[in-house]
Amino acid sequence: QVQLVESGGGSAQAGGSLTLSCTISGRTFRRNCMGWFRQGPGKEREGVATIATGAGGGSTAYSDSVEGRFTISQDNAKNTVYLQMHGLKPEDTGIYYCALRPNIVYCPDLRTFRSVVNYWGQGTQVTVSS
């Protein structure tokens, strides 16, 4: 059974940094699209970043709100994707969810990706104080 195990959430001051990680367990896929979504208090879940993983992958995409501050990366040997968050703002506060669509050679745009996700992580809380 496929599981996405997230870690790295927590609290930070505005301007600070946090790194989230998400590891796929239970099965190995050759090519995937993985990404991060977040849901702030009283807000809808929104896409943050995606990365095409596996051999030949690596292309990334970001939402306008995090472009230039967040970096998504992969470690194929560890079946893990990371989200490095710098220059954190209070509006980055929310629950961050890892997402996986296996067996796909490219990542669709963030809005479309949400509709094709097959697996979700349990979520990890990120709180940014001013």
C-alpha positions in Angstrom: 0.0 0.0 0.0 1.4 3.4 -1.0 1.9 5.9 1.8 3.3 9.4 1.7 5.1 10.2 5.0 5.7 13.9 5.6 7.9 15.5 8.1 9.5 18.9 8.9 6.6 21.1 9.7 6.7 23.5 12.7 6.9 27.1 13.7 9.0 29.9 12.4 9.3 33.6 12.6 8.5 35.8 9.5 11.6 35.8 7.3 12.7 32.4 8.6 13.0 29.0 6.9 11.7 25.5 7.1 12.1 22.4 5.1 9.5 19.8 4.5 10.1 16.3 3.3 7.8 13.6 1.8 8.8 10.0 1.4 7.0 7.4 -0.7 6.7 4.1 1.0 5.1 0.8 -0.1 6.0 0.9 -3.7 8.4 2.4 -6.2 7.3 4.1 -9.4 9.4 4.9 -12.3 8.1 8.4 -13.3 5.8 10.5 -11.2 4.6 14.0 -10.5 4.9 15.0 -6.9 3.9 18.2 -5.3 2.9 20.2 -2.3 -0.4 21.8 -1.5 -1.4 23.9 1.5 -4.6 24.9 3.2 -4.6 28.0 5.4 -7.3 28.7 8.0 -10.6 29.3 6.3 -9.1 28.8 2.9 -9.3 26.3 0.1 -6.4 23.9 -0.5 -4.1 25.5 -3.1 -1.2 24.1 -5.1 2.3 25.3 -4.1 4.8 23.4 -6.2 5.3 20.4 -8.4 8.2 18.4 -9.6 8.5 15.6 -12.2 10.4 12.8 -10.5 12.2 9.7 -11.6 14.7 9.2 -14.4 14.8 12.2 -16.8 12.5 14.2 -14.5 13.3 17.3 -12.5 11.1 20.0 -14.1 9.5 22.2 -11.5 6.6 24.7 -11.2 5.5 27.1 -8.5 2.5 29.1 -7.6 3.0 32.9 -7.9 2.7 33.3 -4.1 5.9 31.2 -3.4 7.9 31.7 -6.6 11.4 32.8 -5.7 11.0 31.8 -2.0 10.3 28.1 -2.1 12.3 25.3 -3.8 11.0 21.8 -4.5 13.6 19.1 -5.1 13.9 15.4 -5.2 16.2 12.6 -4.1 15.3 9.6 -6.3 17.4 7.2 -4.3 15.4 7.9 -1.2 12.1 8.2 -2.9 11.8 11.6 -1.2 10.7 15.1 -2.3 11.7 18.2 -0.3 10.2 21.7 -0.1 12.6 24.3 1.1 10.8 27.4 2.3 12.7 30.7 2.8 11.5 34.2 3.5 8.4 32.8 5.2 5.4 35.1 5.7 2.5 34.8 8.0 0.3 34.0 5.0 2.3 30.9 4.5 0.7 29.4 7.6 -1.4 26.3 7.0 -1.4 22.6 6.7 1.0 21.4 4.0 0.1 18.2 2.1 2.3 16.1 -0.1 0.7 14.7 -3.2 1.6 12.0 -5.8 0.4 11.1 -9.2 2.4 8.0 -10.2 3.2 6.8 -13.7 3.1 10.1 -15.5 6.0 11.7 -17.4 5.2 15.3 -16.8 3.4 17.4 -14.2 0.3 19.3 -15.3 -0.3 22.8 -14.2 -1.1 23.1 -10.4 -4.8 23.5 -10.8 -5.0 20.4 -13.0 -2.6 18.4 -10.8 -5.0 18.6 -7.9 -7.7 16.7 -9.9 -5.3 13.9 -10.9 -3.6 13.2 -7.6 -3.9 9.6 -6.5 -2.2 9.8 -3.1 -2.1 12.4 -0.4 0.1 12.7 2.7 -1.4 13.2 6.1 -0.5 16.9 6.3 2.0 18.8 8.4 1.4 22.1 10.1 3.4 25.1 9.3 2.9 28.2 11.4 4.6 31.5 10.7 4.4 34.3 13.2 5.0 38.0 12.6 
